[in-house]
Amino acid sequence: MDTVFFPLLIALSLIGLTWFLSRRSGSRALPPGPKPLPVIGNFLQLGKKPYITLSHLAKTHGPLMSIHLGSLYTVVASSPEMAKELLHRHGQVFSGRPIPQVMYTRSINKNSMAFSPAGKEWRDKRKICKEEVFSERSLEGSEALRQEKLQQLVEHVGQHCERGDVVDIHDVLLVTNLNLMLTTLFSTRSPDFESATTREFKGIVEVIGVTLGVPNFADYFPILKAYNPQGIKRTVDLQFNKLFDKFELILNERLESRRNNPAAPRKHDLLETLVDITQGDEYNLTVQEIPFLLFDLFVGGSETNTSSIEWIMTELLFNPDKLRKLKEEINSVVGERGQIREAYIARLPYLQAVVKETLRIHPPGPLSLPRRSEADQEVNGYMIPKGAQILINMWAMGRDPSIWSDPESFEPERFLGKNVDFKGQHFEFIPFGAGRRICPGMPLAARILQMTTAVLVHNFEWKLEKEKDHEDHKEEVLGVALRRAVPLRAFPSKI
């Protein structure tokens, strides 16, 4: 079979690449870029850290350049100006999504807010997220549930203190983040720090995080889709089906409980909000669509939040003067023995600056979630053709010395007294994206990042398990989010 299959693959790919290039050649120039190899294009050039490779290539080819990933023509923006052109000025044209092979499971490609076309149904769901699910009122209503889970984190780390054990910070943060997500979404309650439910979701998330970090050849060479040569779709299908089965079970239990006990007090969680919406007339949302919204929120937040908080703790532990400054600020507002509440965040500017500075250096999605051009569009004198994949190199912008002074250093002070936030208005700093496709869960993510960091810093002193040089602690690996190559481990002690 191989003697027939691979020559056929090469021939078809060459024909497709030739057609692709000739179709887009002509009087209107495409963005410049490195010369592609036959069939595979620039695929092998990218390596394991494509965001770094593309950052280096941009220095030669400019802030708007193009590469070929197999048959997938890709345009990469590496400056705030080009990001603003693509995401804001021409945001409607570049609002599409290239659909990965794995997202065809359960019709996620059609029903997920992250991947569905930016039409009326998509706009309705975005409106629901903005006005109901992630509104200040809704998040304030579920704060008590998150406080309970953060207190469990304090008690769990306190047990490590008593035993003198080292803490695997990544593992503890993953459990905590899952607990926060589960209780905010479903009011999931358990006296244990790591319940059976949390362990189930943890197993699913860990497999998804690792598997989706591997480039799927079928996305770049369409002829391979029928063969699934790496087994990625089969693995991810299994985990996605597990997630949807759990979401549907929880949803059906909630619906049955409301039917049997219509006078019972309502829960203060996001699922209750979504069910209420389906039973009203203000928004166009069906019960069948709820699992897809839950999928977006859960998969989009679990790994990214965990990795981001681990990077925050990493930078603080390797910069003890910054850690001490943050602890002093929290103590001045809360007191040494007080309990931090989400309302205090506005009075903790250095905490906000620490989170921002970490997201600048370690954006969870260094190349953003790809977009797709819905039509031919001229940008900066170049023609971006319909169907092109669009990447925004947020990692490159965060390390650009023309934007940030001494960009490799961890300096939260650079954000103090400056009106620079991550809400999509300042294109040099868009860790949650910008424009029409900005992350809808940003309000919840910001609370989780800030509160979890504050709780860990306020309640404990920390000492690294091993003193390593400053280069080692920045080693990273790309999965669903940009995570540490080796989990952070440290000894906690009580204040």
NUBA-459524 format. One record per residue (C-alpha): residue in three letters; chain; x negated, y, z negated. Coordinates in steps of 0.1 Angstrom, whole numbers. Layout:
// NUBA-459524
["ALA","A",[X,Y,Z]]
...
// end
This chain:
// NUBA-459524
["MET","A",[0,0,0]]
["ASP","A",[-28,24,-9]]
["THR","A",[-44,21,25]]
["VAL","A",[-12,35,40]]
["PHE","A",[0,58,13]]
["PHE","A",[-31,80,8]]
["PRO","A",[-39,87,45]]
["LEU","A",[-2,96,49]]
["LEU","A",[-3,119,19]]
["ILE","A",[-34,137,32]]
["ALA","A",[-19,141,67]]
["LEU","A",[14,155,54]]
["SER","A",[-3,178,30]]
["LEU","A",[-26,192,57]]
["ILE","A",[4,198,79]]
["GLY","A",[24,214,51]]
["LEU","A",[-5,236,41]]
["THR","A",[-12,247,77]]
["TRP","A",[25,255,81]]
["PHE","A",[27,273,48]]
["LEU","A",[-3,296,57]]
["SER","A",[7,302,93]]
["ARG","A",[43,311,82]]
["ARG","A",[30,338,59]]
["SER","A",[2,351,81]]
["GLY","A",[7,382,103]]
["SER","A",[6,419,99]]
["ARG","A",[14,420,62]]
["ALA","A",[-16,409,41]]
["LEU","A",[-13,384,13]]
["PRO","A",[-30,392,-20]]
["PRO","A",[-67,382,-18]]
["GLY","A",[-81,352,-36]]
["PRO","A",[-107,324,-35]]
["LYS","A",[-108,302,-4]]
["PRO","A",[-87,271,-8]]
["LEU","A",[-99,236,0]]
["PRO","A",[-78,214,24]]
["VAL","A",[-48,197,8]]
["ILE","A",[-57,204,-29]]
["GLY","A",[-62,242,-25]]
["ASN","A",[-79,257,-55]]
["PHE","A",[-66,231,-79]]
["LEU","A",[-100,217,-90]]
["GLN","A",[-114,252,-96]]
["LEU","A",[-91,259,-125]]
["GLY","A",[-105,233,-150]]
["LYS","A",[-90,227,-185]]
["LYS","A",[-87,264,-193]]
["PRO","A",[-71,279,-162]]
["TYR","A",[-63,313,-179]]
["ILE","A",[-101,318,-184]]
["THR","A",[-110,308,-148]]
["LEU","A",[-83,330,-134]]
["SER","A",[-96,359,-156]]
["HIS","A",[-131,355,-141]]
["LEU","A",[-117,352,-105]]
["ALA","A",[-97,384,-110]]
["LYS","A",[-129,403,-115]]
["THR","A",[-139,394,-80]]
["HIS","A",[-105,394,-62]]
["GLY","A",[-86,420,-81]]
["PRO","A",[-57,422,-106]]
["LEU","A",[-33,409,-80]]
["MET","A",[-47,378,-63]]
["SER","A",[-34,345,-49]]
["ILE","A",[-45,309,-52]]
["HIS","A",[-32,276,-37]]
["LEU","A",[-23,248,-61]]
["GLY","A",[-17,220,-37]]
["SER","A",[13,231,-17]]
["LEU","A",[24,257,-43]]
["TYR","A",[13,292,-33]]
["THR","A",[7,312,-65]]
["VAL","A",[2,349,-72]]
["VAL","A",[-16,359,-104]]
["ALA","A",[-13,393,-121]]
["SER","A",[-41,402,-145]]
["SER","A",[-35,439,-154]]
["PRO","A",[-7,458,-172]]
["GLU","A",[-1,478,-141]]
["MET","A",[5,447,-119]]
["ALA","A",[25,430,-147]]
["LYS","A",[48,460,-148]]
["GLU","A",[52,460,-110]]
["LEU","A",[62,423,-110]]
["LEU","A",[83,421,-142]]
["HIS","A",[99,456,-144]]
["ARG","A",[99,475,-111]]
["HIS","A",[106,444,-90]]
["GLY","A",[120,423,-119]]
["GLN","A",[151,411,-100]]
["VAL","A",[131,398,-71]]
["PHE","A",[107,379,-94]]
["SER","A",[134,366,-118]]
["GLY","A",[135,330,-104]]
["ARG","A",[118,300,-118]]
["PRO","A",[98,272,-101]]
["ILE","A",[114,241,-115]]
["PRO","A",[90,214,-129]]
["GLN","A",[99,178,-121]]
["VAL","A",[106,170,-157]]
["MET","A",[133,197,-160]]
["TYR","A",[157,177,-137]]
["THR","A",[165,155,-167]]
["ARG","A",[202,159,-178]]
["SER","A",[204,188,-152]]
["ILE","A",[183,210,-175]]
["ASN","A",[173,229,-143]]
["LYS","A",[209,240,-138]]
["ASN","A",[220,246,-174]]
["SER","A",[190,257,-193]]
["MET","A",[188,295,-198]]
["ALA","A",[150,292,-193]]
["PHE","A",[152,276,-159]]
["SER","A",[186,283,-144]]
["PRO","A",[190,310,-117]]
["ALA","A",[194,345,-130]]
["GLY","A",[231,348,-120]]
["LYS","A",[263,356,-139]]
["GLU","A",[262,324,-161]]
["TRP","A",[226,331,-171]]
["ARG","A",[235,368,-179]]
["ASP","A",[264,357,-201]]
["LYS","A",[241,334,-221]]
["ARG","A",[215,361,-225]]
["LYS","A",[242,385,-237]]
["ILE","A",[254,359,-263]]
["CYS","A",[218,355,-276]]
["LYS","A",[213,393,-278]]
["GLU","A",[247,402,-294]]
["GLU","A",[255,372,-314]]
["VAL","A",[229,344,-319]]
["PHE","A",[198,367,-326]]
["SER","A",[216,398,-337]]
["GLU","A",[205,414,-370]]
["ARG","A",[238,404,-386]]
["SER","A",[234,368,-376]]
["LEU","A",[198,365,-387]]
["GLU","A",[205,383,-420]]
["GLY","A",[233,358,-426]]
["SER","A",[210,328,-423]]
["GLU","A",[181,343,-443]]
["ALA","A",[189,324,-475]]
["LEU","A",[185,291,-456]]
["ARG","A",[150,301,-445]]
["GLN","A",[141,313,-479]]
["GLU","A",[149,279,-493]]
["LYS","A",[126,262,-468]]
["LEU","A",[98,286,-474]]
["GLN","A",[101,279,-511]]
["GLN","A",[97,242,-503]]
["LEU","A",[65,251,-484]]
["VAL","A",[52,269,-515]]
["GLU","A",[60,239,-537]]
["HIS","A",[44,215,-513]]
["VAL","A",[11,234,-510]]
["GLY","A",[13,238,-548]]
["GLN","A",[11,200,-551]]
["HIS","A",[-21,201,-530]]
["CYS","A",[-35,226,-555]]
["GLU","A",[-28,204,-585]]
["ARG","A",[-44,174,-568]]
["GLY","A",[-73,194,-553]]
["ASP","A",[-64,181,-518]]
["VAL","A",[-73,198,-486]]
["VAL","A",[-43,210,-465]]
["ASP","A",[-40,201,-428]]
["ILE","A",[-26,235,-420]]
["HIS","A",[-13,226,-385]]
["ASP","A",[7,197,-399]]
["VAL","A",[21,217,-428]]
["LEU","A",[30,245,-404]]
["LEU","A",[47,222,-379]]
["VAL","A",[69,206,-406]]
["THR","A",[77,241,-421]]
["ASN","A",[85,255,-387]]
["LEU","A",[108,225,-379]]
["ASN","A",[125,230,-412]]
["LEU","A",[130,267,-405]]
["MET","A",[144,260,-371]]
["LEU","A",[166,231,-382]]
["THR","A",[181,250,-411]]
["THR","A",[186,282,-390]]
["LEU","A",[203,262,-363]]
["PHE","A",[222,236,-382]]
["SER","A",[220,244,-420]]
["THR","A",[200,212,-424]]
["ARG","A",[194,207,-461]]
["SER","A",[170,183,-479]]
["PRO","A",[153,183,-513]]
["ASP","A",[122,169,-496]]
["PHE","A",[96,191,-478]]
["GLU","A",[94,165,-449]]
["SER","A",[128,148,-447]]
["ALA","A",[136,119,-424]]
["THR","A",[154,143,-400]]
["THR","A",[123,165,-398]]
["ARG","A",[101,135,-392]]
["GLU","A",[123,124,-363]]
["PHE","A",[121,159,-347]]
["LYS","A",[84,161,-354]]
["GLY","A",[77,129,-335]]
["ILE","A",[97,142,-305]]
["VAL","A",[80,176,-305]]
["GLU","A",[45,162,-308]]
["VAL","A",[49,140,-278]]
["ILE","A",[65,168,-257]]
["GLY","A",[37,192,-268]]
["VAL","A",[9,168,-256]]
["THR","A",[26,156,-225]]
["LEU","A",[37,189,-210]]
["GLY","A",[1,202,-215]]
["VAL","A",[-10,178,-187]]
["PRO","A",[-7,192,-152]]
["ASN","A",[19,171,-133]]
["PHE","A",[6,164,-98]]
["ALA","A",[41,159,-86]]
["ASP","A",[48,196,-91]]
["TYR","A",[20,206,-68]]
["PHE","A",[22,177,-43]]
["PRO","A",[60,171,-37]]
["ILE","A",[54,138,-19]]
["LEU","A",[43,124,-52]]
["LYS","A",[76,131,-70]]
["ALA","A",[91,97,-60]]
["TYR","A",[61,79,-74]]
["ASN","A",[56,97,-108]]
["PRO","A",[19,86,-107]]
["GLN","A",[10,99,-142]]
["GLY","A",[42,87,-158]]
["ILE","A",[48,122,-172]]
["LYS","A",[85,124,-161]]
["ARG","A",[92,90,-177]]
["THR","A",[77,100,-210]]
["VAL","A",[93,134,-211]]
["ASP","A",[127,120,-200]]
["LEU","A",[127,97,-230]]
["GLN","A",[120,126,-255]]
["PHE","A",[144,150,-238]]
["ASN","A",[171,124,-240]]
["LYS","A",[164,119,-277]]
["LEU","A",[167,156,-283]]
["PHE","A",[200,159,-264]]
["ASP","A",[214,128,-282]]
["LYS","A",[206,144,-316]]
["PHE","A",[220,178,-306]]
["GLU","A",[252,163,-293]]
["LEU","A",[256,142,-324]]
["ILE","A",[252,172,-347]]
["LEU","A",[276,193,-325]]
["ASN","A",[303,166,-325]]
["GLU","A",[300,162,-363]]
["ARG","A",[304,199,-367]]
["LEU","A",[335,200,-344]]
["GLU","A",[351,171,-362]]
["SER","A",[344,187,-396]]
["ARG","A",[361,219,-385]]
["ARG","A",[391,200,-371]]
["ASN","A",[395,179,-403]]
["ASN","A",[389,209,-427]]
["PRO","A",[400,241,-409]]
["ALA","A",[401,260,-442]]
["ALA","A",[366,250,-453]]
["PRO","A",[340,278,-457]]
["ARG","A",[320,284,-425]]
["LYS","A",[283,277,-425]]
["HIS","A",[259,306,-419]]
["ASP","A",[239,291,-391]]
["LEU","A",[235,295,-354]]
["LEU","A",[255,264,-344]]
["GLU","A",[285,279,-363]]
["THR","A",[281,311,-343]]
["LEU","A",[280,292,-310]]
["VAL","A",[311,271,-318]]
["ASP","A",[330,303,-328]]
["ILE","A",[321,318,-295]]
["THR","A",[335,288,-275]]
["GLN","A",[368,292,-293]]
["GLY","A",[371,329,-286]]
["ASP","A",[377,350,-255]]
["GLU","A",[349,375,-256]]
["TYR","A",[322,353,-240]]
["ASN","A",[322,326,-213]]
["LEU","A",[306,297,-231]]
["THR","A",[318,261,-233]]
["VAL","A",[311,234,-259]]
["GLN","A",[293,214,-232]]
["GLU","A",[268,242,-228]]
["ILE","A",[258,244,-264]]
["PRO","A",[233,215,-263]]
["PHE","A",[214,233,-235]]
["LEU","A",[211,265,-256]]
["LEU","A",[199,245,-285]]
["PHE","A",[174,229,-263]]
["ASP","A",[160,262,-252]]
["LEU","A",[158,276,-287]]
["PHE","A",[142,244,-302]]
["VAL","A",[117,235,-275]]
["GLY","A",[108,272,-269]]
["GLY","A",[101,279,-306]]
["SER","A",[88,249,-324]]
["GLU","A",[54,244,-309]]
["THR","A",[47,281,-301]]
["ASN","A",[55,293,-336]]
["THR","A",[34,266,-352]]
["SER","A",[4,273,-331]]
["SER","A",[7,311,-336]]
["ILE","A",[8,308,-374]]
["GLU","A",[-22,284,-373]]
["TRP","A",[-42,310,-353]]
["ILE","A",[-31,338,-378]]
["MET","A",[-44,317,-407]]
["THR","A",[-76,309,-387]]
["GLU","A",[-84,345,-381]]
["LEU","A",[-76,355,-417]]
["LEU","A",[-98,327,-432]]
["PHE","A",[-127,336,-409]]
["ASN","A",[-122,373,-417]]
["PRO","A",[-119,374,-455]]
["ASP","A",[-120,412,-456]]
["LYS","A",[-88,412,-435]]
["LEU","A",[-72,385,-457]]
["ARG","A",[-80,404,-488]]
["LYS","A",[-65,436,-473]]
["LEU","A",[-33,418,-464]]
["LYS","A",[-30,402,-498]]
["GLU","A",[-34,436,-514]]
["GLU","A",[-7,451,-492]]
["ILE","A",[18,423,-500]]
["ASN","A",[11,426,-538]]
["SER","A",[16,464,-537]]
["VAL","A",[51,459,-522]]
["VAL","A",[63,426,-538]]
["GLY","A",[41,423,-569]]
["GLU","A",[18,394,-577]]
["ARG","A",[47,371,-587]]
["GLY","A",[75,385,-567]]
["GLN","A",[94,368,-539]]
["ILE","A",[90,381,-504]]
["ARG","A",[122,388,-485]]
["GLU","A",[126,396,-448]]
["ALA","A",[137,431,-456]]
["TYR","A",[102,438,-470]]
["ILE","A",[86,433,-436]]
["ALA","A",[93,469,-425]]
["ARG","A",[72,480,-456]]
["LEU","A",[43,457,-446]]
["PRO","A",[26,474,-416]]
["TYR","A",[-7,455,-420]]
["LEU","A",[11,422,-419]]
["GLN","A",[28,433,-387]]
["ALA","A",[-6,444,-374]]
["VAL","A",[-22,410,-383]]
["VAL","A",[5,391,-364]]
["LYS","A",[2,414,-333]]
["GLU","A",[-36,412,-333]]
["THR","A",[-35,374,-334]]
["LEU","A",[-9,373,-305]]
["ARG","A",[-32,396,-285]]
["ILE","A",[-62,373,-289]]
["HIS","A",[-43,340,-289]]
["PRO","A",[-10,344,-268]]
["PRO","A",[10,312,-272]]
["GLY","A",[16,311,-234]]
["PRO","A",[-16,325,-219]]
["LEU","A",[-2,324,-184]]
["SER","A",[34,330,-193]]
["LEU","A",[62,308,-182]]
["PRO","A",[59,309,-144]]
["ARG","A",[84,329,-123]]
["ARG","A",[94,325,-86]]
["SER","A",[98,351,-59]]
["GLU","A",[134,351,-46]]
["ALA","A",[125,372,-15]]
["ASP","A",[96,386,4]]
["GLN","A",[84,416,-16]]
["GLU","A",[55,441,-10]]
["VAL","A",[35,449,-42]]
["ASN","A",[5,471,-43]]
["GLY","A",[1,470,-5]]
["TYR","A",[3,432,-4]]
["MET","A",[32,409,6]]
["ILE","A",[43,383,-19]]
["PRO","A",[63,358,1]]
["LYS","A",[96,342,-10]]
["GLY","A",[91,310,-29]]
["ALA","A",[57,320,-44]]
["GLN","A",[50,311,-80]]
["ILE","A",[42,341,-102]]
["LEU","A",[18,339,-131]]
["ILE","A",[10,368,-156]]
["ASN","A",[-24,362,-172]]
["MET","A",[-16,376,-207]]
["TRP","A",[-48,360,-220]]
["ALA","A",[-69,381,-196]]
["MET","A",[-51,413,-205]]
["GLY","A",[-56,407,-242]]
["ARG","A",[-93,403,-237]]
["ASP","A",[-98,432,-212]]
["PRO","A",[-124,457,-225]]
["SER","A",[-109,485,-204]]
["ILE","A",[-77,481,-224]]
["TRP","A",[-90,471,-259]]
["SER","A",[-122,482,-276]]
["ASP","A",[-143,453,-287]]
["PRO","A",[-116,429,-275]]
["GLU","A",[-132,397,-289]]
["SER","A",[-131,410,-325]]
["PHE","A",[-102,405,-349]]
["GLU","A",[-92,440,-358]]
["PRO","A",[-56,444,-369]]
["GLU","A",[-63,480,-377]]
["ARG","A",[-61,488,-339]]
["PHE","A",[-23,485,-342]]
["LEU","A",[-19,507,-373]]
["GLY","A",[-3,540,-366]]
["LYS","A",[4,531,-330]]
["ASN","A",[37,525,-314]]
["VAL","A",[27,493,-296]]
["ASP","A",[50,463,-301]]
["PHE","A",[57,430,-284]]
["LYS","A",[92,438,-272]]
["GLY","A",[83,441,-235]]
["GLN","A",[78,478,-232]]
["HIS","A",[40,478,-235]]
["PHE","A",[27,457,-206]]
["GLU","A",[-8,454,-220]]
["PHE","A",[7,433,-248]]
["ILE","A",[36,410,-238]]
["PRO","A",[32,377,-257]]
["PHE","A",[69,371,-255]]
["GLY","A",[71,381,-218]]
["ALA","A",[89,412,-205]]
["GLY","A",[118,422,-182]]
["ARG","A",[148,401,-174]]
["ARG","A",[132,368,-186]]
["ILE","A",[118,380,-219]]
["CYS","A",[120,354,-246]]
["PRO","A",[155,356,-261]]
["GLY","A",[144,340,-294]]
["MET","A",[118,368,-301]]
["PRO","A",[138,382,-331]]
["LEU","A",[138,349,-349]]
["ALA","A",[102,340,-339]]
["ALA","A",[90,374,-353]]
["ARG","A",[106,367,-387]]
["ILE","A",[92,332,-389]]
["LEU","A",[57,343,-380]]
["GLN","A",[57,372,-404]]
["MET","A",[74,355,-433]]
["THR","A",[54,322,-432]]
["THR","A",[21,341,-430]]
["ALA","A",[32,363,-459]]
["VAL","A",[42,334,-481]]
["LEU","A",[9,315,-475]]
["VAL","A",[-12,346,-482]]
["HIS","A",[8,359,-512]]
["ASN","A",[10,326,-531]]
["PHE","A",[-24,311,-526]]
["GLU","A",[-61,316,-523]]
["TRP","A",[-77,297,-494]]
["LYS","A",[-111,282,-488]]
["LEU","A",[-122,265,-456]]
["GLU","A",[-129,228,-458]]
["LYS","A",[-161,233,-438]]
["GLU","A",[-179,265,-431]]
["LYS","A",[-183,265,-393]]
["ASP","A",[-198,291,-370]]
["HIS","A",[-174,316,-355]]
["GLU","A",[-174,300,-320]]
["ASP","A",[-162,266,-332]]
["HIS","A",[-131,280,-348]]
["LYS","A",[-119,295,-316]]
["GLU","A",[-120,263,-295]]
["GLU","A",[-86,259,-280]]
["VAL","A",[-66,234,-259]]
["LEU","A",[-36,242,-237]]
["GLY","A",[-4,223,-243]]
["VAL","A",[31,237,-245]]
["ALA","A",[14,265,-264]]
["LEU","A",[-23,275,-268]]
["ARG","A",[-34,256,-299]]
["ARG","A",[-66,250,-318]]
["ALA","A",[-86,221,-305]]
["VAL","A",[-92,209,-340]]
["PRO","A",[-65,215,-367]]
["LEU","A",[-73,240,-393]]
["ARG","A",[-80,225,-428]]
["ALA","A",[-85,244,-460]]
["PHE","A",[-82,241,-498]]
["PRO","A",[-55,261,-515]]
["SER","A",[-57,274,-551]]
["LYS","A",[-31,292,-571]]
["ILE","A",[-36,328,-579]]
// end
